[in-house]
Amino acid sequence: MIRKTAILLAFKFILVFNTFGQIKNSAYHTVLKGLYNNTVPVITPARLHQKLGSQNNVVLLDTRSKSEYEVSHLKGALLVDYDSFVMEQVRHLPKTTLLVVYCSVGYRSEKIGEKLKKEGYTNVYNLYGGIFEWVNNGFAVYNAKGSTQRVHAYSTAWGIWLTKGEKVYE
């Protein structure tokens, strides 16, 4: 009887924990829905990961700050920094280049994506959920030394949405 009760309690714990995870995940998607203007099409982390594995012509633009980028970034990403972005940073890229912009959650990157589209870039996507969603989906990030688990969580308020990796705050 004790064993049966223990198994039942364990099962209930798993259900509650799983439900909380689903609630938190649902809340994150609700937050993103409120943040995005939907002016730049999004690409999911899974779809981007697939494209990166099959194509070499994807250009990743990290729109976060230099300090965020130095903690970790997507492999091969170019830092364009939201606060100091100028179009000259990407002028060398053909207007049809597949560009994927990202930041922590996708807000800053959408703004840079809007600028790129206004300038005539025709193949611009915003990484849905940003680097947080990328890492939450189990995809790798890198720093100057190679693969890392560290991710700049922007702030403690935003860091709640980063559920995997090692959170780093300045």
C-alpha positions in Angstrom: 0.0 0.0 0.0 2.8 2.4 0.8 4.5 1.7 -2.5 1.2 2.3 -4.3 0.8 5.6 -2.5 4.4 6.7 -3.3 3.9 5.9 -7.0 0.6 7.8 -7.0 2.2 10.9 -5.4 5.1 10.7 -7.8 2.7 10.6 -10.7 0.8 13.6 -9.4 4.1 15.5 -8.9 5.0 14.8 -12.5 1.6 16.0 -13.7 1.8 19.2 -11.7 5.4 19.9 -12.8 4.6 19.2 -16.5 1.5 21.4 -16.3 3.6 24.3 -14.8 6.1 23.9 -17.6 3.3 24.1 -20.1 1.8 27.1 -18.4 5.2 28.9 -18.4 5.8 27.9 -22.0 2.3 29.2 -22.9 3.0 32.5 -21.0 6.2 33.0 -22.9 4.5 32.6 -26.2 1.8 35.1 -25.0 4.5 37.6 -24.0 6.2 37.2 -27.5 2.8 37.7 -29.2 2.5 41.0 -27.3 6.0 42.1 -28.1 6.1 41.4 -31.8 4.6 43.7 -34.4 4.6 40.9 -37.0 6.4 43.2 -39.5 9.1 40.7 -40.1 8.4 37.0 -40.7 9.6 34.7 -38.0 11.6 31.5 -38.3 11.5 28.9 -35.5 14.6 27.6 -33.9 14.0 24.1 -35.3 13.6 25.4 -38.9 16.7 27.6 -38.6 18.7 24.7 -37.2 17.6 22.7 -40.2 18.5 25.5 -42.7 21.9 26.0 -41.1 22.6 22.3 -41.5 21.6 22.2 -45.2 22.7 25.7 -46.5 25.8 27.8 -46.2 24.2 31.0 -47.4 22.3 31.9 -44.2 23.7 35.1 -42.5 22.9 35.4 -38.8 22.8 38.9 -37.3 23.0 39.2 -33.6 21.4 42.4 -32.6 22.2 42.3 -28.9 25.0 44.3 -27.2 28.7 43.4 -27.5 28.7 42.1 -23.9 25.7 39.8 -24.5 27.3 38.6 -27.7 30.6 37.8 -26.0 28.9 35.6 -23.4 27.5 33.5 -26.3 25.9 33.7 -29.7 24.8 31.4 -32.5 27.7 29.9 -34.4 28.9 32.3 -37.1 26.7 35.2 -36.1 27.8 38.7 -36.9 27.3 41.3 -34.2 25.4 44.3 -35.3 24.3 45.7 -31.9 20.8 47.2 -31.8 22.0 50.4 -30.1 24.6 51.2 -32.7 23.3 49.5 -35.9 24.0 51.3 -39.1 23.2 49.9 -42.6 26.8 50.1 -43.6 27.4 47.0 -41.5 25.5 44.9 -44.0 25.8 46.9 -47.3 28.3 44.2 -48.6 25.5 41.6 -48.5 23.3 41.1 -51.6 19.7 42.2 -51.0 18.5 38.6 -51.6 20.7 37.1 -48.9 18.9 35.0 -46.4 19.2 37.1 -43.2 18.1 35.9 -39.8 18.2 38.5 -37.0 18.0 37.6 -33.4 18.3 39.0 -29.9 17.3 37.7 -26.5 13.6 37.2 -27.2 13.1 38.8 -30.7 12.0 42.4 -29.9 15.2 44.3 -30.8 15.9 42.0 -33.7 12.4 42.6 -35.2 13.3 46.4 -35.2 16.5 45.7 -37.0 14.6 43.4 -39.4 12.2 46.3 -40.2 15.2 48.5 -41.1 16.6 45.9 -43.3 13.3 45.3 -45.1 12.9 49.1 -45.6 16.3 49.2 -47.1 15.3 46.6 -49.7 16.5 43.3 -48.2 13.9 40.8 -49.3 14.8 37.6 -47.4 14.8 38.7 -43.7 13.5 36.6 -40.8 13.4 37.1 -37.1 14.3 34.1 -34.9 11.2 33.4 -33.0 11.9 33.7 -29.2 15.4 34.8 -29.9 18.5 33.1 -28.4 16.4 32.1 -25.3 14.1 29.9 -27.5 17.1 28.6 -29.4 18.8 27.5 -26.2 15.5 26.3 -24.6 15.1 24.0 -27.7 18.5 22.5 -27.0 20.5 24.1 -29.7 24.2 25.1 -29.2 25.6 28.5 -28.6 29.2 29.6 -28.7 31.7 32.1 -27.4 35.3 32.9 -28.4 36.5 29.6 -26.8 33.9 27.4 -28.5 30.6 25.7 -27.3 29.3 27.0 -24.1 26.2 26.6 -21.8 26.4 30.3 -20.8 23.7 32.6 -22.0 23.3 36.3 -21.3 19.9 36.5 -19.7 19.5 40.3 -20.3 17.9 40.9 -16.8 16.4 38.9 -14.0 13.0 39.9 -15.2 13.6 38.5 -18.7 15.8 35.7 -17.5 12.8 33.8 -16.3 12.1 32.8 -19.9 15.5 31.2 -20.3 14.9 27.7 -19.0 18.1 25.9 -20.1 21.7 26.9 -20.1 23.6 28.9 -17.5 22.2 32.3 -17.0 24.7 35.2 -17.0 24.0 38.7 -15.8 26.3 41.7 -16.1 
